Amino acid sequence: MTSDKALPLTSRRWRNWGGNQESVAVDVLTPGTPDEVAALVKEAAAAGRRVKAIGSGHSFTDIAVADDQRLVLHRLHELVAIDGNLVTVQAGMPLYRLNSLLAEHGLAMPNLGDIDHQTVAGAISTGTHGSGHAHSTLASVVEAVTLVTGSGEILHIDASSELFPAARLGIGALGILVEVTLRCVPAFVLLADERPVALAEILTGLDQHIAENDHMEFYWYPYTDRAQLKRNNKVAASDQPLSRFRGWLDEQFLPNTVFQGVCRVGQKIPAAVAPMNALAARALTARTFTDRSDRVFCTPRRVHFVEMEYEIPRECVHEALGSLPRIIENLPFKVQFPVEVRFTGPDDVWLSHGYGRDSAYIAIHQFSGSPYEPYFRAFEKVCEALGGRPHWGKMHYREAESLRRAYPKFDDFLAVRDRLDPGRVFTNAYLDRVLGA
């Protein structure tokens, strides 16, 4: 891949954030209203062309790769309406803008992932999630969507429609989202408690950690027996913010500036990776602070990487994690990034990774430009055998037939796709692979 510098949104050449996907579109479309989106899709359908809508490029798969017409949603970024706790926004609004807007109105998303640069459409369409036994994907808080179908029809879909369980998380296969209604909650403050812990200690008390905390996750450092435990819980408004210096040190300097330097050293001197991981794990210090919920959930990510994330039944988490040290030790290269582990509850969204079950999510990463495929393929083999479901926006190698076995409503989703996009105006190589050509 070429450099990871950002390309203009209107450029025909496109590159994702991780730097591992790139394409050159024939045309770049930048509509500013739902009617303009509909008109462009009608033209494409009549001409036998394909249209692929993209968000901010934070997916690591080729889900957003367009080889014909690329449609950029950045002009569709406005608030549409607020009705109590139901908030309707245009689908191209980035999450960081949504979070600020909600805070201004005394509201918040009930849960978030750790990155806030995705668009609303991209986040719900790929299954973005946070952690917490009472939560599932962001798609699970969607109350309605408005999308443009493959014929150019503008269609509003809510819980009264038989299309709703498919439309909330459509991986870009059903239409182009133009508006989304989200079920929000009153604004809240989180008490964040983050501390280094022995991995064995976390795993021994895992069920208790999940049950007793609103949001719980941990990071394991390869080549060590150490982990970082993160617990976030709702509290009454209180004043325990991080100092400006500690915030800069913990959120900017150490995890971005220093870590990037460490990764570059590890690329050049692989033998240094294991001792540097051990040093980093031992250098972790505990911290406790309170802040607005989205500021606790979301953190800056300036070190670019590629990622695979698998959802597995929660009861399989020990087996899946137990496979990783053996996989990592047998690799012909070193793993520079920690392994992230999160937990969610079940939902009823057909292509949600957490459909119908309590879930554990295990995310493995590698620094951009470093080898990763043997690592990712070996871990995928373990997770697939456990009934795992790959995150739609993270690297995986699964195809339609294996995914059909993992998703009980897979064929029901395909039937909705046939109804809304029979001409496959919105398909690309990724959708052909995961849904069938």
C-alpha positions in Angstrom: 0.0 0.0 0.0 0.9 3.6 -0.5 1.3 6.2 2.3 -1.4 6.4 5.0 -2.0 10.1 4.4 -5.6 11.1 4.0 -7.0 11.5 0.5 -9.6 14.1 -0.3 -13.2 12.7 -0.1 -13.8 13.7 -3.7 -10.7 12.0 -5.0 -11.3 9.1 -7.3 -8.6 7.2 -5.5 -9.7 6.0 -2.0 -7.8 4.4 0.9 -9.2 3.2 4.2 -7.9 4.3 7.6 -5.9 1.1 8.1 -4.1 1.5 4.7 -4.9 -2.1 3.7 -7.8 -1.3 1.2 -7.6 0.9 -1.8 -9.6 1.5 -5.0 -10.1 3.9 -7.8 -13.7 4.8 -8.7 -14.9 5.7 -12.1 -17.1 8.5 -10.6 -17.4 10.1 -7.1 -20.9 11.2 -6.2 -21.5 13.7 -3.4 -25.2 14.2 -2.9 -26.5 16.7 -0.3 -30.1 15.5 0.1 -32.0 12.2 0.2 -33.7 13.2 -3.0 -30.3 13.6 -4.7 -29.2 10.2 -3.5 -32.4 8.7 -4.9 -31.9 10.4 -8.3 -28.3 9.2 -8.6 -29.3 5.6 -7.7 -32.1 5.7 -10.3 -29.6 6.8 -13.0 -27.2 4.1 -12.0 -29.9 1.4 -12.0 -31.1 2.5 -15.5 -27.6 2.4 -16.8 -26.7 -0.9 -15.3 -24.0 0.6 -13.0 -23.1 0.0 -9.4 -23.0 2.5 -6.5 -21.2 1.9 -3.3 -21.8 4.3 -0.4 -18.9 4.9 2.0 -18.5 6.5 5.4 -15.2 7.4 7.0 -13.2 4.4 5.9 -12.7 2.8 9.3 -13.5 -0.8 8.1 -10.6 -3.1 7.5 -12.5 -5.4 5.0 -13.2 -4.4 1.4 -16.8 -3.6 2.3 -16.5 0.0 1.1 -14.4 -0.7 -2.0 -16.1 0.8 -5.1 -14.9 0.0 -8.6 -17.6 1.9 -10.4 -19.4 4.8 -8.6 -18.5 5.8 -5.1 -21.1 7.8 -3.1 -19.7 9.9 -0.3 -22.2 10.8 2.5 -20.2 13.6 4.1 -22.8 16.3 3.1 -25.6 14.4 4.8 -24.6 15.2 8.4 -27.4 17.3 9.9 -29.8 16.8 12.8 -33.3 16.0 11.5 -35.4 15.9 14.7 -35.5 15.2 18.4 -38.6 13.7 20.0 -38.0 12.9 23.6 -35.2 10.3 23.6 -35.6 9.5 19.9 -33.1 11.4 17.8 -33.1 11.4 14.0 -30.0 12.4 12.2 -28.7 12.2 8.6 -26.7 9.0 8.1 -23.4 10.7 7.2 -23.1 12.4 10.6 -19.8 11.2 12.3 -20.2 9.8 15.8 -18.1 12.5 17.4 -20.5 15.1 16.0 -23.5 13.0 17.2 -22.1 12.8 20.7 -21.6 16.5 21.0 -25.1 17.2 19.6 -26.6 14.8 22.1 -24.8 16.3 25.0 -26.1 19.8 24.0 -29.6 18.3 24.4 -29.0 16.4 27.7 -28.8 13.0 25.9 -26.3 10.3 25.1 -25.9 7.0 23.3 -26.3 4.2 25.8 -23.1 2.6 24.7 -20.3 3.2 22.2 -17.2 1.6 20.8 -13.7 3.1 21.4 -13.5 5.1 18.2 -15.9 8.0 17.3 -14.8 8.9 13.7 -17.2 6.4 12.0 -20.3 7.8 10.4 -23.7 6.8 11.9 -24.5 4.8 8.8 -21.1 3.0 8.8 -21.2 2.2 12.5 -24.6 0.6 12.5 -24.2 -1.1 9.1 -21.1 -3.0 10.1 -22.0 -4.0 13.7 -19.9 -1.5 15.7 -20.3 -2.3 19.4 -19.0 -1.4 22.8 -18.9 -3.6 25.9 -21.5 -4.3 28.6 -23.8 -7.2 29.5 -26.9 -5.0 29.1 -25.9 -3.8 25.6 -25.4 -5.1 22.1 -24.4 -3.5 18.8 -25.2 0.1 18.1 -27.7 -1.2 15.5 -29.8 -2.5 18.5 -30.7 1.1 19.5 -31.9 2.0 16.0 -35.7 2.7 16.0 -36.1 3.5 12.3 -34.1 4.0 9.1 -34.8 5.8 5.9 -32.9 4.3 2.9 -32.8 4.5 -0.8 -33.4 1.1 -2.4 -31.9 -0.3 -5.6 -34.7 1.2 -7.7 -34.2 4.6 -6.3 -37.2 4.5 -4.0 -36.9 6.3 -0.6 -38.2 3.9 2.0 -38.9 4.5 5.7 -38.6 1.4 7.8 -39.4 1.1 11.5 -40.4 -1.7 14.0 -43.8 -2.1 12.3 -42.2 -3.3 9.1 -41.1 -6.9 8.4 -38.0 -5.5 6.9 -36.8 -3.9 10.2 -34.7 -6.8 11.6 -32.6 -6.7 8.4 -32.5 -3.0 7.7 -31.0 -2.1 11.1 -27.7 -3.8 10.1 -27.6 -4.2 6.4 -23.8 -4.2 5.6 -24.5 -1.9 2.7 -26.4 -4.6 0.8 -30.0 -3.4 1.1 -29.8 0.3 0.2 -28.1 3.6 1.0 -29.0 4.9 4.5 -29.9 8.6 4.5 -31.6 9.0 7.9 -31.4 7.0 11.1 -33.5 7.3 14.3 -31.7 6.3 17.5 -33.1 5.5 20.9 -30.9 7.6 23.2 -30.8 7.9 27.0 -30.4 10.9 29.4 -26.8 12.1 29.5 -24.8 10.3 32.1 -21.4 10.3 33.8 -19.1 7.3 34.0 -16.6 6.4 36.6 -13.6 4.8 34.8 -11.4 2.4 36.7 -8.4 1.1 34.7 -5.6 -1.0 36.2 -3.0 -3.6 35.4 -4.0 -7.1 36.5 -2.6 -10.6 36.0 -4.5 -12.2 33.1 -5.3 -15.3 35.2 -6.9 -13.2 37.9 -9.2 -11.6 35.3 -10.2 -14.9 33.8 -10.8 -16.5 37.2 -13.3 -13.8 38.2 -14.6 -13.1 34.7 -18.3 -13.9 35.3 -18.3 -11.6 38.4 -16.5 -8.8 36.5 -19.1 -8.9 33.7 -22.1 -9.1 36.1 -21.0 -6.4 38.5 -20.0 -3.7 36.0 -22.0 -1.7 33.5 -19.1 -1.9 31.0 -16.1 -4.1 31.3 -13.3 -5.1 28.9 -9.6 -6.0 29.1 -6.4 -6.0 27.0 -3.9 -8.9 27.1 -0.3 -8.2 26.2 1.2 -11.0 24.1 4.3 -12.7 25.4 3.3 -11.8 29.0 0.8 -12.9 31.7 -0.4 -9.3 32.2 -3.5 -7.5 31.2 -5.2 -4.1 31.6 -8.6 -4.3 33.1 -11.1 -1.5 32.3 -14.4 -1.0 34.1 -16.8 1.8 33.5 -19.9 2.4 35.7 -22.6 5.0 35.9 -22.3 7.4 38.8 -24.0 10.6 39.9 -22.3 13.7 38.5 -19.0 14.1 40.3 -15.8 16.0 39.8 -12.9 13.6 39.3 -11.6 14.5 35.9 -8.1 13.6 34.8 -5.7 16.5 35.0 -4.9 18.1 31.7 -1.4 16.6 31.9 -2.5 13.1 32.8 -5.1 13.2 30.1 -2.5 14.2 27.5 0.0 11.6 28.9 -2.5 8.7 28.9 -4.6 9.5 25.9 -2.1 11.2 23.5 1.5 10.7 24.3 1.8 7.1 25.6 -0.8 5.3 23.4 -0.1 7.3 20.3 3.3 9.0 20.1 5.3 6.5 22.2 3.4 3.4 21.0 3.9 4.3 17.4 7.6 4.6 18.0 7.7 1.3 19.8 5.9 -0.4 16.8 8.3 1.1 14.3 11.2 -0.3 16.4 9.5 -3.7 16.5 9.2 -3.7 12.8 12.9 -3.2 12.3 14.0 -5.4 15.3 11.5 -8.2 15.8 13.5 -9.6 18.8 12.7 -6.5 20.7 8.9 -6.9 20.6 8.5 -9.4 23.4 10.6 -7.5 25.9 9.0 -4.3 25.0 5.5 -5.8 25.5 6.7 -7.0 28.9 8.0 -3.6 29.8 4.8 -1.9 28.6 2.6 -4.3 30.6 4.7 -3.7 33.8 4.7 0.1 33.2 0.9 0.3 33.3 -0.4 2.3 36.2 -3.9 2.4 37.7 -6.1 5.4 37.1 -9.6 6.4 38.2 -11.6 9.3 36.8 -15.1 10.5 35.9 -16.2 12.2 32.7 -19.1 12.5 30.2 -19.9 9.0 28.9 -18.7 9.4 25.3 -15.4 10.9 26.5 -14.8 7.8 28.6 -15.9 5.3 25.9 -14.0 6.9 23.0 -10.3 7.5 22.8 -7.9 8.9 20.1 -6.4 6.3 17.8 -3.6 7.7 15.7 -1.4 4.6 15.4 -2.7 2.8 12.3 -3.3 -0.9 12.3 -5.2 -3.8 10.7 -7.7 -5.8 12.8 -9.7 -9.0 13.0 -12.4 -9.2 15.6 -14.5 -12.3 16.3 -17.7 -12.7 18.3 -18.0 -16.0 20.0 -20.5 -17.5 22.5 -19.5 -16.1 25.8 -18.9 -19.5 27.3 -16.2 -20.2 24.7 -14.0 -17.2 25.7 -11.5 -19.2 27.8 -11.0 -21.7 25.0 -10.5 -19.0 22.3 -8.1 -17.0 24.5 -6.2 -20.1 25.4 -5.4 -20.7 21.8 -3.7 -17.4 21.3 -0.4 -17.9 23.1 0.2 -21.1 21.0 -0.7 -19.3 17.8 1.5 -16.4 18.5 4.5 -18.4 19.5 4.4 -20.4 16.2 4.2 -17.3 14.0 7.2 -16.4 11.7 6.8 -12.8 13.0 6.1 -10.9 16.2 2.7 -9.5 17.3 3.0 -5.9 18.4 -0.5 -5.0 19.6 -2.4 -6.1 22.7 -5.5 -8.3 22.3 -8.8 -6.6 23.2 -11.7 -8.6 24.8 -15.2 -7.2 25.3 -18.6 -8.6 26.2 -22.2 -7.8 25.2 -25.7 -9.2 25.6 -28.0 -10.6 22.9 -30.1 -8.8 20.4 -32.6 -9.6 17.6 -30.9 -7.9 14.6 -30.5 -10.6 12.0 -26.9 -9.9 10.9 -25.8 -8.7 14.3 -22.8 -10.7 15.6 -24.7 -11.0 18.9 -27.9 -12.2 17.5 -29.6 -14.4 20.1 -26.8 -15.0 22.5 -24.4 -13.5 25.1 -21.2 -12.7 23.4 -17.5 -12.3 23.9 -15.6 -10.3 21.3 -11.9 -10.9 20.8 -10.0 -8.4 18.6 -6.5 -9.1 17.4 -4.4 -6.4 15.7 -1.2 -5.8 13.8 0.7 -2.6 13.1 0.0 -1.3 9.6 2.7 -2.6 7.2 3.5 -5.6 9.3 2.6 -9.2 8.3 -0.7 -10.4 9.7 -2.4 -13.1 7.5 -1.0 -16.3 9.2 -2.0 -14.8 12.6 -5.5 -13.8 11.5 -6.2 -17.1 9.6 -5.1 -19.3 12.5 -7.3 -17.4 15.0 -10.2 -17.4 12.6 -10.0 -21.2 12.3 -10.3 -21.5 16.1 -13.3 -19.1 16.3 -15.1 -20.6 13.3 -15.0 -24.0 15.1 -16.6 -22.4 18.1 -19.5 -21.0 16.1 -17.9 -17.5 15.9 -19.1 -14.7 13.7 -16.6 -12.2 12.2 -17.1 -8.5 12.6 -18.4 -7.2 9.3 -15.9 -4.3 9.2 -12.8 -6.2 10.5 -10.6 -8.6 8.5 -11.9 -12.1 7.9 -11.8 -14.8 5.2 -15.3 -16.2 5.5 -17.7 -16.9 2.6 -21.4 -17.1 2.2 -21.8 -20.8 2.9 -19.8 -20.8 6.2 -21.6 -17.6 7.3 -25.0 -19.2 6.6 -24.2 -21.8 9.3 -23.3 -19.0 11.7 -26.4 -16.8 11.2 -29.9 -18.4 11.8 -31.6 -15.6 9.8 -29.0 -15.5 6.9 -31.5 -16.7 4.2 -34.2 -14.3 5.5 -31.7 -11.5 5.1 -31.0 -12.6 1.5 -34.7 -12.5 0.8 -34.9 -8.9 1.9 -31.9 -8.1 -0.3 -33.7 -9.7 -3.3 -36.6 -7.5 -2.5 -34.8 -4.2 -2.0 -31.9 -4.6 -4.5 -32.8 -7.3 -7.0 -30.5 -5.7 -9.6 -27.5 -5.7 -7.2 -26.9 -2.0 -7.7 -25.1 -1.9 -4.3 -23.0 -5.0 -4.5 -19.2 -5.2 -4.7 -16.6 -8.0 -4.4 -17.0 -8.1 -0.6 -20.8 -8.6 -0.7 -20.5 -11.2 -3.4 -18.2 -13.1 -1.2 -20.1 -12.9 2.1 -23.6 -13.1 0.7 -23.1 -15.0 -2.5 -22.8 -13.6 -6.0 
